[in-house]
Amino acid sequence: IIFIVLDDFGFDDVGFHNGGGVSTPAMDSLHADGIELTNYYVECVCSPTRATFMTGRFPLHHGVTDWLKPGVANGLPLSELTIANRLAEADYTSHAVGKWHLGFYLSGGFDSNFSGFQSFFGFYGGGEDYYEHTESGAYDWREESTPLCGSGCTKIGSSYQGSYSTELIAARSVSVIAGHDVNVPLFLYVSFQGVHSPAEVPVRFENANSNITYDVRRKFAGMVTAVDEGIGNVTKALEAASILDESIVIVTSDNGGPIDKTVSTDAIGSSNFPFRGGKHSIWEGGIRAVCFMWAGTHTALRTAPWYGAPFEGMFDAADWLPTLLDASGLNGNGPSPNGLSLDGVSQWGELMDRRVPHARNMTLLNHWDNPTGGDGLRLDSANWRWKLIRGNVAFEGGDNTPNWFSSSNCEADVHDATYPCCCAPNTTKPGNLMSVSPDSTALFDTSLNALQDVGSAVDDVCPSDTAIAEGICRAGNDLVHGGVSATSWQECCSLCTTNSSCVAWTYNQDAASRCFLKSEPTPGSAGDSCVSSPDNSRSCAAEDTDAAVGICRPGDDLVEGGVAAGSWQECCSTCSMATGCEAWTFNTGSKPTPCYLKSGYTESTSDVNCISSPDVPVPMLLFDVLSDPGETTDLSSVYPDVAEMMSAMIDSLLESQVPEGPPANSSCPVFSWVLDPLVGDTWAPWC
């Protein structure tokens, strides 16, 4: 069993999804002769997905709810059994190569950190320089040669500095296969660094994508091609070892591709078309991942009559552990030796025989990362693929418009057919999204009309006596990256008033396009070349604003220690303008910073010193992602009973949630780097 993970790989980043726009011959070949999972879900960020792959359990049960930060004493709990532990029951030898990102703080032994694997080669953290192998100021590349490799055994891979990590990971995977005893079953976990940021790749891979004219997308495509070559080398190694025919190869992404409208700095050129959102969000673009599997001619799966047909049943990342246990002859749905129940279900029966009823019709969606957290549920029925999202699901900057790409990587005048720079279909411009995937035109609803052709001529121009803010620029929250054309502030104002998604505008006579339409009324700054709409945040006046007197809201502060405000009205108004602020508390006993901005509606406590925002219902969005995969049409008001039922299901699931994080081990000292004479400071276990 060869389990290959690509990092931050977008749905539209592989050749068989983008019409060959990105060069991926190895993956295209395996896909053409394999099974694609078309209804496949992962977590929206790396560590939770990887922990779920390993344990067959949801993040609310294994506790790894967000990406693990370097220097923090936490990781995958030692009470969990990994897929390597479980496959050992069937006499598998397991090896891990590449990115780990599930914790490394314990120095008592390799088995504590990489439970069940016989060896590890790669890096502990979440991302690093592809050549220097440094993350957050220190070197991170390791060799662990035995399953009990603790202090005195683990080696710093200093000799690998300067070598491209994608090629290192592929080469070590080939070496493991070549040295493996073919009479013993093998589980090889290959976790590529590609295509996580930073954008780095040998020029030969970039040149393989010379059809892409936009340089950012071309470099990113080169990173994809480098990983693809590595996958091809792994399958060639299996063939050379005469075990390819007995092998199952799984290729999956850990989450959707990062785009600049979700909270991260990882956007380097990925695309999740036709889905909305990306990494760090529970929109489809963040959690509906690329996945396919290939089976050798001597495997039972290859002989199944439905082999080669897409697998359309819902499949969750947690399902891999029980499914592969069944594939290896064990009982995937049986009790776990550690007494912890699995959230995953075995899909092996349905993979072998599509007449078998779906093993899964529901999965929980969660992201605990404030200020863009939230939770949700996917539920399949006979004619619907329901998806409920509730809580704060806004993009950074409050921009909640559909987006399938990293707009910061685009220029306003670039329309590359392999990397479209439009945030919505626009038939009036060349290189539009519809020209990339003509079969996808039916995906889009007329609700996107407000975002189409926003630069067209308008008849009604805002009059000269319209209230404006002269000398004020508003940065961020642009509906259209790079702005739209306008010859005057009056025309810009009118473009905003005729666009239902626009709530503010800035006309900058020094900018190329001049008119910037805003999804939120962002704070203004002085700018002589600008004219903007006036501040239209709510004034929070005492006579027309609800407030809860004598109520405090502890926790979930956007700014630790609070911010200054002279009154609760000012605190309220500050919240209305702050990205991610859902509630506020004004505490007269906490001067000079008595205003606390909240990322959510936390539980309230009584305190005579406090005035707070009142409770409001948790917002909910309901979609049918079968007919509306772009999540453009909210159906919660049309089918309120479905939304309430799914919300109740979420609440029921969350009742068994363990502490998030997981919490850091308080008995560990503050981390310290280990100095290596060749590469300097290195990351190493410290507890």
C-alpha angles and dihedrals in degrees: 000000000000112000111191122189124193117201120233092347112169125221092244096044099090126080097238089058099042102043093260093305090136118047107243106143096157095051091041090054095048090046093049089054097037146051124283118207102220099178097047127145135193133168118281097246136037113256096048091051093047092049088050092050089052100045109025088232134116120250091250087065105036091039100226095126102157140017111296115246121224116255095026118121099232139094144139103336114255089230089071122093115218128218086256090057091050097045088054084072085070092045096257120160110219132201131180123210129181130002118019107173095168099105136287107189098115115091096186096096147322090257089064093061105028102031115199099005120118094209143003131205121176141046133321101216139065105261141350146161108303093223107025093039092216126144126182093347102316141081118259119186122115144181119205109181102180136037092246097047108147133140111347092023107058110088131208107233094222093151090066095063108120095028120112109253097220090058092043092053093047093047094050090047089054089049093051091052093047092052097044123113102243090209090067122068114248132215110190119185108199112186111181122205087216130130099018119111140301100077102236129141139147110264094242091069092047089051089055086068099049089135087076109083098189107086099214094052091042093055091047090049087052089057089052091049091051090055090046091055088051091053089050090051091052093053090047089053090052089052092047089052090050093239101102093098090055095047137100114204120198122190119190141156119233093222141338123294115278117250127187094248093068123068107274142083093227100097107122103149111308125143131206097187126189091022129081123243130358146220114354092031135085093223111117091263090062100046111020101087142189110261136160138155134210127201130202122239094255095054125099091235092059091056094051111114092233095051110133096027117112115263105233100176117107110270124186128199087245090063095070096078097054092037093054091044088058090046089055093051098262127116105265095187095045126106118290116241091234093056094242114130120235123236090198123085127207113258093182094104093055093043087056096042121018090198088073111101116258111276092209133033099159139048135175120241118204143166120173096183110120136245091025099037127127139132137238149166137236115210125178122205132171096282105010140063099203122197124184122192120184136176128026106345100152122133122244110288092024091277106147099167122125115274133168103180147036102276093186086067091058135078120219094243097044117103106169114175090219094047111027117201098206123106091210138016111287117180093188095069132062119248093028122163092259091060089058097052109016091175089061098064091101090060093076127082129211086249085085092063091099090062096047122096094349089166095063121121117277128208101204111064120193107254122249092251093061113128108260140164108236118205092018126119124193114209125201136009093081115174089207118033110237094017132255132272121272132154098208141016088251091060091046090051090051092050087056096047091052093050113079092205095054119093100162140013144200125204110202113184091194094058123089097238094025099197120086117185115204131212090202134024096254120194114276130233131196115276124157093205095054139088117183143177111271122261104282098178114131112274094220090217114184094239097055106028126086115228133173107232116209093016127119128191112209122199137015094076115177089204116035110233094017132256134269120270132158096213142007088257090059090047090051092049091048089055092051090058099040120098110243096010110139100161142005144209126203110201115188089194093062104064137182087037104027098152118092118188114205130209091208144009099277124190112281130233131196117256127153090213094061140083117181143175112272123250117271130190116273107258115243133194123194124196139173101222091188094067095020109036090159090063095228102138120063110210098181093108092046095049105024093157091058091049093049092046092051091045089054089051089054091051090051092051093047091057088081095048117136123213112297126244092025094265116256119259102257093200092066122095122237108286121258130190123244115233117231118193093224106039103019122223114021136188111246139155109282107177 
